[in-house]
Amino acid sequence: MAIDQKPLISFCTTLLSRRDDPIHDFRVRHCHDFIHNFSKLHGNHRAELVIALWPCDDMDLEGWMEAVSLFAQDYKDVNRFTLRTTPMTGHFNVNAGHNASFAEAKASILFFCDTDILLPADAIDVLLDKVKRGQCYFPIWQSETEDKSKIIWRIHSFGNAAFHRKDFKQVGKLSEKQAVSWGGDIDIFKKAQKTPGLKVIRENWEGLWHRWHPKPDRNFYNAVDDKTKY
């Protein structure tokens, strides 16, 4: 079966990596693993990965973009795999990253996601089944507890969300005065719920996995640029 030439689905994510970030090594490794995981997804539809990318404090933006692109070097022969980065400047802001990746994305189906998740092999088929005009998808994913004693469903997390492009435009540009750092992602969920004519599917997605990392210091991200106050 021939593979579509235009991407049908865009995986949109945002990434900040600073050497002084206490979990820097986890972020870099998870990003690498996420790209590898993405390249192994099943299906005959072309997909793209769009990363809104903030520069490292000890690496200029072009150097950081090149470093992320090198993560995908081993997968360049996967003919349905496309990786693109969109450069970001200023104060780190998750919603700003979502807005930028949306503007850059080429597909009609958009999946906003974190780089510290692992996707099941049939992720593209699942998303194409769940998302259509007038219907968006906020899957609940699994992860280990901090002490790694058990696996739980993360019912209070909303950061992974899938929309049809026209519906996301109707939801509207996300507020960049909110979601300054990770953890403020409920904004997109609340806006979707309030959008007339848009059905929100909220259910467990078996196989969607959030990888463990030390708890991020939100004060660290909020203080990256003290000149900007929200």
C-alpha positions as CSV (number, residue, x, y, z in Angstrom):
1,M,0.0,0.0,0.0
2,A,1.4,3.4,-0.9
3,I,2.2,5.9,1.8
4,D,0.4,9.3,1.8
5,Q,2.7,12.1,0.6
6,K,1.2,14.8,2.7
7,P,1.3,14.2,6.5
8,L,-2.1,13.2,7.8
9,I,-1.1,13.7,11.4
10,S,1.2,16.1,13.2
11,F,2.7,15.2,16.6
12,C,3.4,18.6,18.2
13,T,5.6,19.0,21.2
14,T,7.7,21.6,23.0
15,L,11.1,21.2,24.5
16,L,13.4,23.3,26.8
17,S,16.7,21.9,27.8
18,R,19.1,23.8,30.1
19,R,22.2,22.4,31.6
20,D,21.3,23.7,35.0
21,D,17.9,22.1,34.9
22,P,18.0,19.4,37.6
23,I,16.4,16.9,35.2
24,H,18.3,17.9,32.1
25,D,19.7,14.4,31.4
26,F,16.2,12.9,31.7
27,R,14.8,15.4,29.2
28,V,17.5,14.8,26.6
29,R,17.3,11.0,26.9
30,H,13.5,11.0,26.8
31,C,13.5,13.2,23.7
32,H,15.9,10.8,21.9
33,D,13.8,7.8,22.9
34,F,10.6,9.6,21.9
35,I,11.9,10.2,18.4
36,H,12.9,6.6,18.2
37,N,9.5,5.5,19.4
38,F,7.8,7.8,16.9
39,S,9.8,6.4,14.0
40,K,8.6,2.9,14.8
41,L,4.8,3.6,14.8
42,H,2.8,1.3,12.5
43,G,0.6,2.4,9.7
44,N,0.7,3.6,6.1
45,H,0.0,7.3,6.8
46,R,2.7,9.8,6.7
47,A,3.2,11.6,10.0
48,E,5.4,14.4,11.2
49,L,6.9,15.5,14.5
50,V,7.0,19.2,15.1
51,I,9.1,20.4,18.1
52,A,8.9,24.0,19.4
53,L,12.4,24.4,20.7
54,W,13.9,26.8,23.2
55,P,17.7,27.1,23.2
56,C,20.0,25.7,25.8
57,D,21.7,28.4,28.0
58,D,25.1,27.0,27.0
59,M,24.3,26.3,23.3
60,D,23.0,28.7,20.7
61,L,19.7,28.0,19.1
62,E,21.1,26.7,15.8
63,G,23.4,24.3,17.7
64,W,20.6,23.0,19.8
65,M,18.3,22.5,16.8
66,E,21.1,20.6,15.1
67,A,21.6,18.4,18.2
68,V,17.9,17.5,18.2
69,S,17.9,16.8,14.5
70,L,20.8,14.4,15.0
71,F,18.6,12.3,17.2
72,A,16.6,11.4,14.1
73,Q,19.7,10.6,12.0
74,D,19.3,6.9,12.3
75,Y,15.7,7.1,11.1
76,K,16.2,9.2,8.0
77,D,15.2,6.3,5.7
78,V,11.8,5.9,7.2
79,N,9.9,7.5,4.4
80,R,6.8,8.5,6.4
81,F,8.9,10.1,9.2
82,T,9.5,13.9,9.2
83,L,11.1,15.9,12.0
84,R,10.9,19.6,12.0
85,T,11.8,22.2,14.6
86,T,10.5,25.7,15.1
87,P,12.8,28.0,17.0
88,M,11.5,29.8,20.1
89,T,12.9,32.7,22.0
90,G,12.1,34.5,25.3
91,H,10.5,33.1,28.4
92,F,9.7,29.4,28.3
93,N,5.9,28.8,28.0
94,V,4.2,25.5,27.2
95,N,1.2,27.2,25.6
96,A,3.4,29.4,23.4
97,G,5.0,26.2,22.2
98,H,1.7,24.7,21.4
99,N,0.6,27.8,19.5
100,A,3.9,27.8,17.6
101,S,3.8,24.1,16.7
102,F,0.2,24.4,15.6
103,A,1.2,27.2,13.2
104,E,4.1,25.1,11.8
105,A,2.1,21.8,11.5
106,K,1.0,20.7,8.1
107,A,-1.5,17.9,8.9
108,S,-5.3,18.0,9.5
109,I,-5.0,16.0,12.7
110,L,-2.9,17.4,15.5
111,F,-1.6,15.5,18.6
112,F,-0.1,17.8,21.3
113,C,2.1,15.6,23.4
114,D,5.1,15.5,25.8
115,T,8.5,14.1,24.9
116,D,8.6,11.9,28.0
117,I,5.8,9.6,26.8
118,L,6.0,6.4,24.9
119,L,3.4,5.7,22.2
120,P,1.9,2.3,21.5
121,A,2.7,1.0,18.0
122,D,-0.9,1.6,16.8
123,A,-1.0,5.2,18.0
124,I,-1.6,6.7,14.5
125,D,-4.6,4.4,13.9
126,V,-6.0,5.1,17.4
127,L,-5.8,8.9,16.9
128,L,-7.3,8.8,13.5
129,D,-10.2,6.7,14.9
130,K,-10.8,9.0,17.9
131,V,-10.3,12.4,16.3
132,K,-12.6,13.8,13.6
133,R,-14.2,17.1,12.8
134,G,-16.2,18.1,15.9
135,Q,-14.5,15.5,18.2
136,C,-11.3,15.8,20.2
137,Y,-9.4,13.4,22.4
138,F,-7.8,13.8,25.8
139,P,-6.4,10.4,26.6
140,I,-5.5,9.3,30.2
141,W,-2.1,7.7,30.4
142,Q,-0.3,5.4,32.8
143,S,2.9,5.8,34.8
144,E,4.7,4.6,37.8
145,T,4.3,6.3,41.1
146,E,7.3,8.3,42.3
147,D,8.4,5.5,44.6
148,K,7.9,3.1,41.6
149,S,5.7,0.8,43.8
150,K,2.7,0.7,41.5
151,I,1.3,1.8,38.1
152,I,-1.6,4.3,38.1
153,W,-3.8,6.1,35.6
154,R,-2.9,9.8,35.6
155,I,-6.5,11.1,35.7
156,H,-5.5,14.7,36.6
157,S,-3.1,15.2,33.7
158,F,-4.3,16.8,30.4
159,G,-1.1,17.6,28.5
160,N,-1.6,15.1,25.7
161,A,-4.5,16.1,23.5
162,A,-5.6,15.5,19.9
163,F,-7.7,17.8,17.7
164,H,-8.8,18.3,14.1
165,R,-7.1,21.4,12.8
166,K,-10.3,23.3,12.3
167,D,-11.5,22.5,15.8
168,F,-8.3,23.7,17.4
169,K,-8.6,26.9,15.5
170,Q,-12.1,27.2,16.9
171,V,-10.8,26.5,20.5
172,G,-8.6,29.5,19.8
173,K,-5.0,30.5,20.5
174,L,-4.0,29.3,24.0
175,S,-3.3,31.9,26.6
176,E,0.4,32.5,26.9
177,K,-0.1,34.1,30.3
178,Q,-0.9,30.6,31.6
179,A,1.0,27.3,31.4
180,V,4.3,29.0,31.9
181,S,5.9,25.7,32.8
182,W,4.8,22.1,32.6
183,G,1.7,21.3,34.7
184,G,-0.6,24.1,33.5
185,D,-2.0,22.1,30.7
186,I,-5.6,22.0,32.0
187,D,-6.1,25.3,30.1
188,I,-6.4,23.5,26.8
189,F,-8.9,21.0,28.3
190,K,-11.1,23.7,29.8
191,K,-11.2,25.6,26.5
192,A,-12.1,22.5,24.6
193,Q,-15.0,21.8,27.0
194,K,-16.4,25.3,26.5
195,T,-16.2,25.2,22.7
196,P,-19.7,24.9,21.2
197,G,-20.3,21.8,19.1
198,L,-17.0,20.1,20.1
199,K,-17.3,16.7,21.7
200,V,-14.5,15.9,24.2
201,I,-13.5,12.3,24.6
202,R,-11.7,11.6,27.9
203,E,-10.8,8.0,28.5
204,N,-7.9,5.6,29.3
205,W,-5.5,4.8,26.5
206,E,-4.0,1.4,27.2
207,G,-0.4,1.5,26.1
208,L,0.2,5.3,26.4
209,W,3.0,5.5,28.9
210,H,4.5,8.4,30.8
211,R,8.1,7.7,31.7
212,W,9.3,8.4,35.2
213,H,11.6,11.3,35.9
214,P,12.3,13.3,39.1
215,K,9.6,15.9,39.8
216,P,10.5,19.1,38.0
217,D,11.1,22.3,40.0
218,R,8.4,24.6,38.7
219,N,10.1,27.6,40.4
220,F,13.1,26.8,38.2
221,Y,11.1,27.2,35.0
222,N,9.1,30.2,36.2
223,A,12.4,31.9,37.0
224,V,14.2,31.2,33.7
225,D,13.5,34.8,32.7
226,D,12.8,37.0,35.8
227,K,12.2,40.0,33.5
228,T,8.9,38.4,32.4
229,K,6.1,38.3,34.9
230,Y,2.7,36.7,34.5
